Amino acid sequence: MFVVKKEFELANVHEGLIIGLLDKPEKFAGNLTKLDAEFNGQLTELVKSGDISAKLKSISKVHSFGNIGSKRVWFVGLGKEKELTFEKLKEAFGKLFKNVTASKLEETAIYLDSFITEELDGLDAAHALSEAFALATYQFEGYKQKSNEPEKRLEQLNVYSELFAEEDVQVSLSVGYAFGKAANSARTLVNTPGNLLTATDMANYAMELGAKYDFEVEILEKAEIEKLGMGAFLAVNQGSVEPPKMIVLKYQGKDEWKDVIGLVGKGITFDTGGYSIKTKAGIVGMKTDMGGAAAVLGAMEIIGETRPEQNVVAVIPSTDNMISGGAFKPDDVITSMSGKTIEVLNTDAEGRLVLADAVTYAKHHGAEYLVDVATLTGGVITALGLHTTGAMTNHESLYEQVLEASMEAGEQMWLLPLFESEKERVRNSKVADLNNSPGSEGHAIVAGAFIGEFAEGTPWVHLDIAGTAVTSKAYDLGPAGATGVMTRTLALFVERFEPIEK
């Protein structure tokens, strides 16, 4: 896909050439002086007339008319140098590659050195380039009948850098591409219909991932889940004809199994709401209720590619939440793996139930730090909208590491409060230790507080992605549909993790 080259010559023949343009008085200064000269100064004139713009994320295409070897030139506006961030550069690249893809080219070239600033070097630019390429060109193929005509795709991107070693640029490109491709894997899982992605299918996917990256894999079947006393997980599965799967992937990047990070992802492959059934409008789209599991699997894909010196256990409780004569009901009392009893007040508050046993099982596997990810509540959308993931924690230092990773990934989050009063609401039951739904007030907070009861004293961060897992509109780095949110955040968190005092 990416071919790194050292010598940049304007005479080199390509279908296209991509140039970054900073918004400064002389747009074609330095290394770009020769490019303008080959066009007899006409590029400067096109800037003056507004046909070429350096405004951030503006894309301008100019035909070369034989002035250089490339048939056409794309200019990518980068805006003011001091205002250009890594995330803004990714978005600019994303918009560019949507344009390039629409032109149906099979090959093009980019002069990487034209995207360098004082804050962003060529290796940053290479990572941004390859990650954005993967994200922006993603499409879920779906299940429509396909044309027999072969579709033209960009198969080769020649990356020129005279300032950085070819092997260093190649490594950055490979890492960025791994991040983008893994987020796309998560997107595909979330976009897949529930009848084609059952808990068994998800377990098979995890086993394939384990075989590819040499992870230790454990898939607990129903009998084993029963033997371990995972009553909260089993209750959600009661109404289903599909067997549940507790999926575990272990990656050991240190000599000893210590400082273990537990990544826990909600894997509800379809959620009817159970007897607390969803509305006819609200039930559509519930194939996406395994977005947390997809993010964890995507993060494990990146971990498999990059091999960080960390220890990670990924735990995914997977089932659907269906209605039948055997389904669990409001007023039921169930016993979790931890021994805590739970009064069920809402069968549509099932995600926190499966996560309760998964968090306990992650600790059973030695997890000393926990991050759970789930499409958990509509309440988080009411609180934070569709672009911000809600977070909760019992350990500020751990949260700061997750937050830093999210900022680098460009996946914004906001910390919700966890006060004793909300914990007491979860503990308020006349017949059990806990109740699973104390009311609609502060819905996202009490849901997180419930999971926190099972994290107990283990440092823990909860991420509610109900608003961010899917988008209804295309954007610079992807189409409408699943976003793959938190895949890259989790991977960056693991990569940069520093053990903390508990």
N, C-alpha and C positions, 0 to 999 in steps of 0.2 A: 504493500500500500504506500508506504512512505520511503522514498529514496533520497538519502542525504548526499548532497554534493558540495564540494568546496568552492570551485571556481565559478563565479557568476559572470556570464557574458551575455550581453543583450542580443548577440547574434544567435544564441542557442535557440533551436527550433522547438516550440511547444504550442499546444492548442490555446493556451492562455498563460498569462503571467499575473501574479497577485502582488500588489505593492501597498504597504501601509503609508498613510499620509497624516502627519501630525499637523494640527492647526497652529501654525506659526507664520510670521510674515513671509518668509521664503519657503514655499512648500517643496521646491525641488532643489534644496541645498545638499551639500555633502555628496553622498554616494548616488543621489538621484539627479545630480546636475547633468550627468551624461545622458540619462534617459530623456530629459527634456530637450537636450541638444539633438538627439536622434530624431526628435519630432520637430526640429527647427523652431523650438520655443513655443510651439502651439499648445503644449500642455499647460504652460503658465497662462496662456490666453484663455484656455478652457476653464481654468480656476477663476479667472477674473469674470468670466461670463456666467459662472455658476454651474457649468456643465460637469465640472469635477468639484467635489466638496470634501473638505477635511473635517466636517462636523462629525461628531461621534456616531458611529454605526451607519453613516451614509455609505452607499455602495454606488460607485460610478463605473460604467464600462465604456471603454474606448477601443475602436478597431485600429489596428496598427498600420494598415494600408502598406505593409511591406517595410516600414521604417525600422522595425526590429524583427527578430526571428519569430517571436510569438505572434499569433494571429490577432489576439485581443488582450487588453490589459484591464484588470479590475483594480480600482483604487478603493481602499478601505479607509474611511474616515476614522481617525483615532481621537479626535478632539484635542483639548489642551493637554500637554505632556504631564503636568503636575496633577491632573485630575484623572489620568488613565490608571485604573486598577486592574488587577488580574481578572476579576469577575467581569468588568466592563470589556476587557479585551476578548474574553471568551464569548460574550454576547455579540461583539462585532464580528468575530469569526463565524459564529453561528448564523448570523444574518447573511454573511458572505456565502457560506456553503449552501444555503438554501437557494441563492441566486445561481451559483455555479451548477448545482444539481439540476435546476430548471433548464439550464442551457444544454444538458445532456452531453457533456464532454466526458471522454474516457481518460483524459490525461491533462494535467496542467502543472504549473510551477509556481513557487512562491519565494520571494526574496525575504528570508526571515529577518535579516539585519535591519530591514526598514520598519520593523515592529519593536525595536529596542528603545527603551527610555532609561533614564537614570535609576528608576525604581524597578523596572522589569528588564531583566537581561534576556539573552537569546534562549536560554534553557527554560525560563518561565514562559516565553512566547511559544516555544515548541510544545510544552505541556498544554498550554491553553489551546493551541491550534488543533492538536490531535484529539483532545477531549471534546472540544466543540464540534469537530468534524463528525465524531461518532454520534454525539447527542442530536445535532441539528439535522442529520440526514436519516435518522431513525424513522421507520414506518412500520406499523403493525400490519402485516400482510392480510390478515383476516381470512375469510372463507368464501369470498366471491369467486366465481369461475374466472380463470385467468386467460388472457390473450396468448396465442402461440408466438407472437412476435417477441424477440428478445429485447429486454429493456436495457438501454444504455445507462451505465453507471460510471462514476469516477473511480477508476481502478488504480491509478497511480498519481501520486502527488510528489513532485520533485521539490525538495526543500534545500534551498541554497543558503549557506552561511559561511562567510569568509572570516568571521570573528571567533567562532567557536569550533572546537574539535568535532569531527564528524561523529565519533563514537559517543560523545557526551550528548549531542543533539539527538542521536538515535535513541539513547536511553530515555531521555525526556519525552520523546514522541511515543515510545512504547508504553511508558507509565501513564501518560495522559490518555492514550487510546484504551488502555486497560480500564481506567476509571470510567470512561464514557461507555465502553462496551458492556461493562458490568451493570451500570445504571440502565442500559437498554435491556439487558437480561431481566432485570427486575420489572421494567415496564411491560415486557412481553408476558411475564407471569401474571401481572395484575390485569392485563388486557384480555387474557384467556378466559373464555366462558367456564362457569362452574361445572358444567357437565363434561368438560374436557380437561379440567384440572381438579381432580378429587384429591383427598388426602393421600391416597395411594400414589397418584401421579406426582404429587409434590415430594413424597418420599423417594420415588424413583429418580426424580430430578436431583435430589440431594445426594443420592448414591452415585449418580454419574459425576456430580461435582467432586465428591470424595475420591472417586477413582482417578479422575483427571489430575487432582492436586495432592493426592496422597494424604488426605485427611482420614482420621479415624472416624468411622461412621457407626452409629447405633440407631436402629429403628425399633422402637417399642411397639409391639402389637397389642391388641386389646387385652388379651389374657395377662400379659406382663404389666400393662397399665393398671389392671384390676388388682394384681398381686401387690403392686406398690402403693395401692390405696389412693390413687389419684381421682377421688370422687368428684371434684369440681370439674375436671376435664371430661370425665365419663358422663356426667349429668348433661352436659351440652350435646354430647354425641347420642344420647338415649333415643332421640326421635329419628335417627338416620339409618338408612340401609347400608351406608358407606362406613367401613371400619375406621376408627381413629388411628392416627399415627403420632407418636411422640418422636420427633426427628432430632438427632444430635450429631453435630459435626465438631470434631476437635482438631485444632491446629496447635502443635507445639513448636514454638520458635526459640525456646530457651532449653538449656540442658536439664533444668529441673521444672517440674510442674508446680510453679508458684506464681504469685501475682497474676492469677488467672482472670481474664476479662470474660464475663458472661454476656452474650448478646442474645436477647430473647425476643422473638417476633411472633405476633399473633397471626395464626394461619387458618382463619375461618374462610373456607373456600366458597361458601355461600351462606348468607344470613337472612332467614325469613323473619327473624325476631322470635321464633317459637310461638308459644301461645300468647305472648305479648306481641302479636303479629304486626308487622309494619303495614303502612298504607300501600295502596296499589301504586302510587307514585314513588313512595319511599323505598319500596322493595327492589325497584329497577336499579341496576348498578351494584347490587350487593355481591357480585362476583369479585369486587375490588376489596373485600373485607380481609383479604390476606396480604394487604400492602406491607404490613410490618414484617411478615415472613419473607416477602420478596426482597425487602431492603436488607435483611440479614443475609439471605442467600447471595444477593449481589455483593455485599461487603465481603463475604467469604470468597467469592470469585476474585476480587481484587487482592485479598490477602494471599490467595493461592498464587497469583501472578507475581506479587511483589515480595513475598516471603519476609515479613517484618520479624524482628527479634522479640516477639511477644507470644504469650500463651492465650489462646482463645477457645472458649466453648460456646457454640451456637446451639440454642434450644428452640425448637418450633413445635408448638402443639397444634396439630392440624385435624380439622373435622369440619363438617357443615353443621348448621343449626336449623334443624327441620322440625316439622310438626307431624305427630302420629299418635296412635293410642298409647305408645310407650314413652312419649316425650316428657321431659321434666316440666314442672308446672310452677306457677306462683304459689307460695306457701310451702313448697318443699323445703326440707332441711337436708343438706348434704355435708359430707365430711371431706375436707381437702387432704392432700398428702401430708401437709404440715401437722395435721391433727385438729386444726381450727375448724369449727362447724360454721356453716353459712346458711342463713335464711334467704331463700330466693324470693324476692319481691318483684322481679322483672326478668323474664327469660330473654329479653332483648339486651340485657346487660351481661351478655355471655362472654364477651372478650376478656373481661377482668377475671372471670372464673377460670378460663383455660390458662391465662397468664399466671394465676395464683400457683397452680401446680407446676407450671413450667419454670417459674422463678425458684420454687423450692427445689426442683430437680437440677437446675443449673448450679445451685449451691451444693447439692449432693455430688456434683462433678467437680467441685473445688473452686467454683467461681467466687472470687474475693471482691469483685467489683461487678455491678450489674447495670446494663442499659436495656430497657425494654422499649419496643417500638410497636405501635398499634394504631389502626384506624378505629379509635375507641369510642369517641363521643361526638354527637352533633353539637354538644355544648361548646366544644373548642372552636367550632366555626362561628357560633354566635359571639364568642369572646374575642377571637383574633382574626376572623375572616378566612380567606382562602389562600393566603400567601405566607402564613406564619404558622409554624409548628409550635404547639403548646408543650412546655416542659415542666416537670416537677422533680424535686430531689430531696434527699435527706442528708446530702453532703455537698456543701458549696464548692469545695476544691475539685471534686470530681466533675460537677456540673461545668465549672470553668473550662475544663479540658474539652468537654463535649461542645461547649459553646464556641471555643476557639476553632475547633474542627469545622463546625457548621458555617462559621464566617468565611473560612478559607474555601469551603465547598460552594459558597454562595447560596446556602439553604438556611434562611433566617428562622430563628426561633425566639420564644419569649417565655421567661420563667413565671409560672403561676405560683401562688402562695400555698403553703402546706402548714396550716395552723392546727393546733390541738383540737380546736372546736370542730374542724372538718373530720378529723380522725374519730372523734367521739360520735359523730353522726353515723359513720360506718360501723362503729361498735355497738350501736343502739339496736338491740334485738331482745325480745323477751324470751326467745326460745333457742338462740344460738349465739356463738361468739361474735359473729358479724352479720350484717345484712348487705346484699349486693347492690341495693339501689335506694338510698335514703331520701330521694326526691330530686326534682328538676333544678332546684336552686344550686348554683355552682356545680353543675353536672360534671364538667370536665375535671374539676378539682376533687370531688368525692370519688370519682372513678380512679383517679391516680392514687388517692389516699388509700383506697381498698388494696391496690397492688402493693403499696408501701407496707401494709400489714404483713406481707409475706417476705418482702425484702428484709424486714426487721432491722437489725443493726448493720447489715451489709451496705456499704456505700452504693447508692442506687440513683439512677436518672431514668425518668419516664418520659417518653416522647409520643405525643398524641398527634398523628398525621392525618386525622380524618378530613381536614380541610385542604391538605397539601398533596395528598397521594394522587389526585386526579385533577386535571384542568379541562375546562370546557372549551378553551381557546388555544390555538396554536401560538407559540411564542418563539423567540430567537433561537432557543436551544432545544426545541422539540415541537411535536405536533400536539393537537388535542388528544386527551386520553391520559393514560398513566404517566406519571412524572419520574418514577424511580427514586422519589425523594428519600433522603437519609442514607442511601447506599454509599455515597461518597463521604458523607459526614462520618459514618461509622468506621469506614476504612481509614480515613485520616486520623480519627480519634485513636484507633488501635495502633497505627503507625507511630504516632507522636506520644503515646501514652507514657506518663511517668508515674511510677507507684507513689501512693500518697499515704500519709498517716491516717489510720481509720479512727 
